Amino acid sequence: MDFQRVKGQTEGKFVRIHRFMKRDDQGVVDNPLRANIATALERERARRALPHIRMAELFRTVEGQGLAYRTYIQTMRQKNNVTLTTLQFMASAMQMSIAELLAGGKKIPEWAHRLDETAIRERLAHIINTERKRRNMLRYEMAELIGVAEATFMKLERANGNVSVDTIAAIAKALKLDPATFLFSDKVPAPG
């Protein structure tokens, strides 16, 4: 990961982003997954005819736990690097699948809609492990290729930790795969 000086709200501050992710002049990261999620949220908001504040309320539990309004708005503006846990929460609240949020309207197999955050982490682990072995690379080499620290790579290969959409997109870009669909490809055998 690299550190880049970012204009705007974080003027003068260094923000950690993947080397494969670039920010535009408004500070938006060039990540199609962020755009897909924002589009899915907006489509669902329009379908329900809700103002943003009411849409954000969907992501609250009875006890008041859940996503903050700010998190929802930053996600809509594509300025939030959401994690699989957050996506699981959003998808469940909207009665959608994580795959629908990530795929951005692209065709995905029916089974992909049944994947929860754990299953997606396992698929990602399987993909990077298979690719590392296929390329005959050491772990640190694969970590460098996909733009993460070796410790992060080790978590990814074990399907541990809370994976972000920027990490998923960076891995896809490094492996020259479509970030929106590579996790849901029938060509990738299921882990285990």
Disulfide bonds with the S-S distance in Angstrom:
none
